[in-house]
């Protein structure tokens, strides 16, 4: 979604923009009248990623291992095709578009392939990162850890130790995965694909959350105001509040929003399916509903997001609760006094931009680091998903809604979000990369 928001901003500034991706996002991209070039459709047809998430979530441990090996073989075959010649879909897409600048998504480590292919062709390249900054440093913890850095020696020591643990574990597990056939050998891949000048001109970074990354200009699809206070590496840029405020959303539910009661919106995102087994998903959603059953002065709007199996039924015992598989998030946030969220980047930005405080229940990947930023800036509280009960969720709800200082901080952040002017210089830096020399 952030890629579409950026594409629309660049198009408004007079640039021709293409998005190259698998067919899953084609309908969404073309709905915004953005040029789209599908790749790898034979291997990943439309709808396959969502279906894969559902099927993997239901598999046994051994079956997941076998499926992981199969997916790795598929991906390795794609890489081998790229290594063998330029007769592959990525190079063909570049031939068709002839770009002045390639902006490569960097939210998955294996996507280091895209900038390497671009550099091999002599194209100018930069990263766009739909995550917060996470390079090794005393005030920048690993995203997966969820540490909240504070001033002082001990906080810096804790962050350094967290990085040491994170990098050691990641390297060990990566080697195990390579041996088991569950991952490609990224160091070997970088050496094979790198153009001759990459070693000197574009050194490879391994001491970051999404390694390996080439030393390229990097544009974070997030606002600097939501970051920790640290000194970033050179050529780091923030493009601001990169969510699509004009996107098409599901219809407003027929259930009325009771304006006499504060509305609390709950949605746990698409990764709820991949990180949490079905029984635990249902138990958490039921605990949320039960927390509101004990608070009839509040109204709940709950988007289940397809997290329930056919046999799962929620007991909706909270007065006036709106429970749907899909809800229009931006419209819900326009009325909400609080959001219960997994703390994905887009939900975080959309809440902060509207002055809505959050209760974050991070599940995995970057969500722990996102939740740490919510706590750091005083925009909400963080809960423990594994221990969440109706009682503990209810206590967090009561604490947030009673905190007037938090409400004021959220409103101040929303006021900041309404002023996009500081990010014009960052967009100009991106545009300068595409300028013909």
N, C-alpha and C positions, 0 to 999 in steps of 0.2 A: 504493500500500500504506500509506503514512504517513497518508493521508486516512482510511482504514478504521480504523487504530489510534487516531487522534484521535476519530473518530466513536464508537468503542466506549467510549473513556474518558468522553466526554461523556454517552453514554447511561447508563453506570453511575452517573453523578452526577445522573440524573433528567431529562435533557433529551430532547426529541423531536428526532431528527436525520434529515435527508434529504440524500442525495447526488444532485446533478444533474450528469449527464455523458453522454457518448456510450455506445452500447450495449456497447462492448468490455469495460467493467468491470462490467456488470450482474450477470453470474453470480457474480463474486467478492463483490460487495456484498451481494447477496441471500443468499448462503451464510452471511453473518454476521448475517442477519435485520435488516439496516438498510434503511430505506425508500429507494427509488430512483426517480428520475424521468428516463427517457431523453429526450434531445434530439438533434435532427439525425440521426435514424435513417435518414431517406431519403437523406441524403448520405454518412453514414459508418455503414453497417450493421456488425453484429457481425463481428469478424475482419478488417475492412478495413484497420486500421492495420498489423497484422502482415503482411498480404499486400502492402500498399503498400511496407513496408520491404524485403521480399524482392525485389519487382519492381524497385524503384528501384536497389537494390544491383547488379542484373544489367544495368542499362541503360548505353548509351554516354553520353559527355558530352553530345552533342547531344540525345539522347532524354531525359536527365535535365533539361535546360533546358526542353524542351517539356512534360514532365510537371510541372515546377515552375510553369510558366505556367498550366497547366490547374488545378492545385490553388489557385493564387492567385485565379483567376477564380471558382472555387467559393466560396472564403472571402469574396471581395468581395461576391458575391451575398447571402450570409448577412448581412453587415454592412449592405448597402443595405436589406434587409428590416427590420432593427432601426431604421435611421434613418428609414424611411418611416412607421412606425406601431408601436403596441404589439401588433399582431397578428402575433406571432412566437413561436417555441417557448420562448425564454428568459422573455419576459414572461408567457406562459401558465403556465410552471412556477411563477413567483412568485405568480401569481393562485391557483394550486391550493394552494400550500403556505402562503402568507401568513406569511413568516418574520419573527421578531423581529430576527434578525441574519443577514447573508449573509457567509460566509467564502469568499473567492475565492482559488483557487489562482493562484500568480503565477510558475510556472516557465517560462512562455512569454510573451514580450512582448505578443503580440496579445491575451492574456487580460485586458489592461486594459479590454476591452469589458465584461466581466461586472460589475466594480464601477461602471463608468459607467452601465450600465443600472439597477443597483440604486439608485444615487444619484438618477438621474432619477425614480425612483418614490418617493423620500423614505425609502428603507430604510437602516438602519444597516449599515455594511459595514466589513470588515477583511480584511487579507491573511493567508493561511496559505502559507508558503513552504517547499517541500520541498528547500531548499538552505541552505547556510551564508550568513551575512551577507556582502554584497559591495557596499558603497557606497564611494564615493571617500574615501580617507583615508590618512594616512601609514603606518598599520599594518594596512591592509585592502586587499591587492592584488586586482586583477580575478581572478575565478575561473578564467578561461580561461588565465591566464598561468602559474600554478603557482609564483610566488615565495614563499619562506619569509622573512617579515619577522623582523629581528633588532633589538636595541637599537642606537641610534646614528644619526648623521646620514646616513651613506651608504646605509643600508638604507631610511630614510625617503625619501631622494632617489630611489632606485631604484624604490620603489613609486609615487611621484608620476609619474615618467617612464613607468612601465608603464601607468598610467591614461591619461596623455596620448596614448600610442601606441594604446592599446586604443580609446579614445573616438574618436580621429581616424579610425582604420581602420573602425570600425563605422559611423560617420556616412557615410564615403565609400562603403563597400560597400552601405549601405542605399539611398543615392541611386541607385547603379548598378542595384540590384535593382528599385527602383521604376520606373526608366526601362525596364528589360528586361521588366517585368511579372512579376517574381518575388517581389514583396512588396507589401503594402498600404501606403499612405501614412499611417503612424501619427500624425505630428503633425497632419495634416489630420483624421484620424479623431477624435482627442482633442478638437479644436476643435468638431467637428460634434456629438459625442455628449455633451459635457460639459454638465451642468445649469448654470444661470446662476451659482450661487454657487461652482462648482468652482474658478474661477480664484483667488478669495480664500480660500475655506475649505479647499480641497484642492489645493494647488499640485502641479504635475507635476515629478517628478524624472527627469532624463535622465542624471545622472552616477552611474549604478549599472549593475551587470552586466545586469539584466533591465529595461531601460528600454523604454517609459516606465512609471513607477509613480506613482500618486497618493499624496499625503501622508496615509496612513491608518495606523491601528495595524497593526503587522505581527507575526505570530507565526511564528517559525521552528520547523519540525518537526525539531529537532536539539538536542542538549545544549550548553549554554554551555561546558562543560568541554573540548569538542573545538575550540573557536574559538581564534583568535589573541587576543592581549592588546591590546584597543583600546577606545576610548570610543564606544559606539554612538549613533546618532541617537535622538531622543526617540521614545517609543512603540514601541520595539523589545523584543520578548519572546521567550524561548526556552522551548519546551514540553517539552524533555527528550528522553528516549530513545524517539522515536516510531516504533517498528517493532512489528509485530504478532507477538508471541512465541507466540500461540496459533493462528496461521493453519494451514490445511490444507496439507500438503506431500506430494510424491510418496512412494511406498512406499520403505522402506529396501531397498537392493539386496540380492539374495541372496548376492552375494560377501561373504565374511566380512571384517570389519575385524580386522587382525592386531594385537592389543593389545601384542605384544612389540616392535613397531616404531612409531616416531613417525609419525602420519598427517599428511599435507599435503593440504589441500583446494584445488582450483583451479576457479574459475568466473569467466567474463569478462562476464557480464551480457547483457541483451537488446540493448543498443546495439552490441554486437560486430558485429551484422549490418549496421547502418547506417553505422558508421564505418570498417569494414575490408573490403576486397575478399576474395572467397572464397579465392583462392590463399594470401593472406597469413594468413588465419584458420587454414587447415590447417597452414601452416608453423609458426606460433607454437605451436599445440597439440602438434604433433609434437616441437618443441624442448623443450616441458615434459616430455613423456613420456621423451625421450632423456636429459634431465637426471637423471631418476630411474632410468633403466637403469644409469647410472654410480654410483648410490647405493642399492644393494640393501638397506641397513639402514633405508631409509625406505619408507613406503607412500604411494602417490598415489591420491587420489580426484578424478577429473576429470569435471566436468559440461560437455559440449560445447554445451548450450543451443541446439541446432538450427543451429549455425554451419557445419556441414559440408554440402556439396552431395551429391547421391546418388552421384556418381562418386568422391567423396573417401573414402579409406580410411586410417585411422591404423594405424601399425605399433605395436602395444602390446607393447613389448619390456621394459617395467619389471616386475620380479617382483611379482606380487600386485596390480597396478594395477586400480582400479575405474574403468571408463570407461563413462559412461551419458549419454544426452541430458539427463536431468533427475535431480537428486539432492536429497534433503531437506536443504537448507542448514543449518537450525538444528541438526538432529541431527548432521550432519557436523562442525559447529563445536564441538559438545559434546565431540568426541573429538580434534579437530585441534590440532596444535602450531603450525600456520602456515597462512595462506591466501594464495594467489596470486590477485590480484583486479584488476579494472579500476578499483576504488575508487569505485563508486557510493555514494551516501550511505547506503543501507540496509545494504549489505555492510560498510561502514566501521563503522557503529553496532553491527551484530550481532557483528562481531569484537571491537570495543572492549569491549562489554558482557560478553563471555565471556573476556576476557583473552588473545585470540588475536592474536599479532603478524602483520603483513601485509607482503607484497611487492606494491607497487602498480605496475601498468602502465596509467596513464591513457590514454584513447583520444580524448576530446573533451568538449565542453560544460563541466560543472562538475568533471569528474573530476581535472583538473590542480590545482585549488584544494583538493579533498579530499585528494589525495596530499600536497600541501604541508602540510596539517594533520597527517597521519600522521607526516611527518618532523619537524615542529615539536615535537610532543609525544613524540617518540622511541618511537612505537608500531610502527615498521617502516621499511622502505627503499623507495626509488622506483627503478624501472627504466625504460629507454627501449624502448618497444615496437618502434620502427622498427629497432633494432639488436639485438634480443634473439636470442640463440643458446642452444643447450643449455649451452654452457660458461658464458656470462654469467649465465644463470638459475641454474645450479648454484652459482656463486660467491655469489650473493645468498642462496640457500637456506642454504648453509654459514655465512655470516656471521650471519644472523638466528638460526639455531638455536644458535649458539655464544655469543650475546650474553646473558649472565645479567642485566645491568642492564636491557636492553630487556624481558626477561621480567618483571622486577619492576615496571617502569613499566606494562606491560600489565595485570598483576594489580591494581595500585593503581587503574587506571582502571575495571576490572571491579567492584572493591569500591565505587567511587563510583557506578557505574551501578545497583547494587543498592539504593541509597538514593534513591528518587524524591521524598522529602519537600520538597526545595528548590523543586520546580516546582509545588507546590500554589498558591503565590501567583500564579504566571503563569497557571495555569488559572482562578483566581478573577478575574484581570483580564479574561480573555476572557469569562467568564460575566457580568461586570458590564456589558459592552457590550450584552448581550442583555436585561438587566433592563428591565422596562417602567417608563418614567418616570412 
